[in-house]
Amino acid sequence: MMKKTLLFMFLTAVAFIGCKKEEKSDNPFFNKYDTPFEVPPFEQIKAAHFMPAYLKGFEEQRIEIKAIINNPKKPTFDNTIKALEYSGQLFTKVSRVFGSLNSANTNDTLQKINRELSPLLSKHRDDISLNDSLFQRIKSVYENHDKFKLTEEEKKVLDDTYKSFVRSGAALSAEDKDKLRKINGELSLLSVQFGQNLLAETNGFKLVIDKQEDLSGLPEGVVAQATTMAKSMKMDGKWVFTLQVPSMTPFLQYSDRHDLREKLFTGYFMKGDNDNETDNKAIIAKIAKLRVERSHLLGYKSYADFALERNMAKTPEKVFEFLGQVWAAATPVAKAEAVAQQELITREGGKFKLEPWDWWYYTEKIKKEKYDLSDEITRPYFKIDNVMEGMFYVANQLYGLEFTKRSDIPKYHSDVETFEVQRNGKHIGILMIDNYPRPSKRGGAWCGAFRGQIRNIKGKMIYPIVTMVTNLTPPAADKPSLLTSDEASTLFHEFGHALHQLLSNSTYPGVSGTSVPRDFVELPSQIMEHWVLEPEVLKVYAKHYQTGEIIPAEIVEKLDKSSKFNTGFTTVEYLAAALLDMEYHALTEPTDIDIREFEKKAMDKYGLIPEIKPRYRSTYFNHIWSSAIAGYAAGYYSYIWCEILDADAFQAFKETGNIFNKEVAAKFEKEILSKGGTRDPLEMYIAFRGKEPGIDALLVNRGLK
């Protein structure tokens, strides 16, 4: 009777996700959020609240797991799989807030908490995934699934749960489980150290200019941005450039000073490789070695074999074959681009060889010469507020969504803009957008959620609270944020991830929204990029920030003609990073690696030309090292893999002669966006498109064929 009572208490407790009926506590995580749409009350949340909330969350989930194990009834989907899916609500509640803040608005205190939490999180995960009693119940349900009347989603949840436990070591011997726990703990801490080192390295470098003549070639807006940066650092009268992309890239594009371009670029590509206290070489060598050991324990030849098993690609061989095909098409184009730049250097009287820090500068010159186009010509038409209006317009035309700015909802930083999302007057979610770089935010762009879409245990819809985080050009002096077309694409890209979560229509957390294989998750984001420069879309949002003039047709034509310009470089620098990732994770023996030597051999193997560096060198490759056993490790190829899908999928719209075809959009939502991970991704894609995609669409899309 006691066991039945425990289970009943547990099921009742999670009837409403994330909020237990308890007395009011000083710790906001222990209360139901008393805010619009139950958005986290950020102004009330203090650093001191996190650890107690985590510890209580651990304990609550332990009790819930114990109730599942001790249930006297035979294992069923409901009393085992479903109960497990809905366990750990407090743990999830605090994890989503802490993880988001630690990425987008961290500080020394949060980083210290993260280091302390790392081994506790690793232990908690292992205590669940390595619990044999729990696994035996899951296994029983899995082996007897035909006895239960399961929906397609429930079948997928069951399959994912069972295989996830096996892949986490549940079937190992007690001795091997102990070894796995030790490795998981080490990996967890190392990944935290890597990320904190990278943030310190990024913030630790700055190029300070104190002579007007050293600004030669830089546009007014770039100089204004550097002035603002200097003032924020209390360096009035000087100009500061940082390793943040919106600061670094314009300098590399326009600065006439070869030596200063070299200094800034070197600061960037040597991040984490300076033989100092924040050097990452030893950390990633250890991570790579431990991942091989972990893979061997679990019965795989390499980490890549482990990671890819559940992806669309399935095997490392398939990924290497695919990347090799694109590499063979892109490398000759990149070499031709390098030749053209060297010819320009010679034509201008230069007596030096083209170097990686020269590429942006001479590419910009050739682009201006060839197309009479530059980022500075288009920036005035890409005011960030207008770009966001443009992406909202696309979502409205495709899916009938409406975005209303809200000022009454808590936010974690003043840069954040918050929108309520509705369809047909009905609330479907909250979208928070955080666009500008700052020292407390890691680099790059990503999409997350303070709450994912699911149905609670009683079937009530729980709507998502989604975050879009970028590092785009900030406002400077008297100018608003004016973006490049690439930055506009970044916004649309992350917005695609947001739509994947906002339009999710799943029941269970494990398959909701973006909970899909890594090499499928970029389809919803990358397809959105296709609308950015469509003339029908540009006329809606691309308006001059001062005059309101719609971007002239001749500029749109130039944008179209130049859309495949420099594609050899952009493809090769990306592929170099993807191949580097695969080379690390295809290792079959846990050897000690010299990182510099390994990286050089890998790039020499593929014939990377010296004028191009990988988009991410090993020591700042955040995608693959900053997460212990997830992230994009052996998965950075996913972006270009998904480009096969998104290029083909966009053709479904183009073929109708209407890029806003509502029937195609409805089908894309029904078969892709709403499904989350409830079905095999290739099956989902074929259900949408009626066929498998081929590589030709990708090569044509990139101008490589």
Secondary structure, 3 states (H helix, E strand, C coil): CHHHHHHHHHHHHCCCCCCCCCCCCCCHHHCCCCCHHHCCCCCCCCHHHHHHHHHHHHHHHHHHHHHHHCCCCCCCHHHHHHHHHCCCHHHHHHHHHHHHHHHHCCCHHHHHHHHHHHHHHHHHHHHHHCCHHHHHHHHHHHHCHHHCCCCHHHHHHHHHHHHHHHHCCCCCCHHHHHHHHHHHHHHHHHHHHHHHHHHHHHHHCEEEECCHHHHCCCCHHHHHHHHHHHHHCCCCCCEEEECCHHHHHHHHHHCCCHHHHHHHHHHHHCCCCCCCCCCCHHHHHHHHHHHHHHHHHCCCCCHHHHHHCCCCCCCHHHHHHHHHHHHHHHHHHHHHHHHHHHHHHHHCCCCCCCCHHHHHHHHHHHHHHHHCCCHHHHHHHCEHHHHHHHHHHHHHHHHCEEEEEECCCCCCCCCCEEEEEEECCEEEEEEEEECCCCCCCCCCCEEEEEECCEECCCCCEECCEEEEECCCCCCECCECCECCHHHHHHHHHHHHHHHHHHCCCCCCHHHCCCCCCCCCCCHHHHHHHHHCCCHHHHHHHCECCCCCCECCHHHHHHHHHCCCCCHHHHHHHHHHHHHHHHHHHCCCCCCCCCHHHHHHHHHHHHCCCCCCCCCCCHHHCHHHHCCCCCCCCCCCCHHHHHHHHHHHHHHHHHCCCCCCCHHHHHHHHHHHHCCCCCCCHHHHHHHHHCCCCCHHHHHHHCCCC
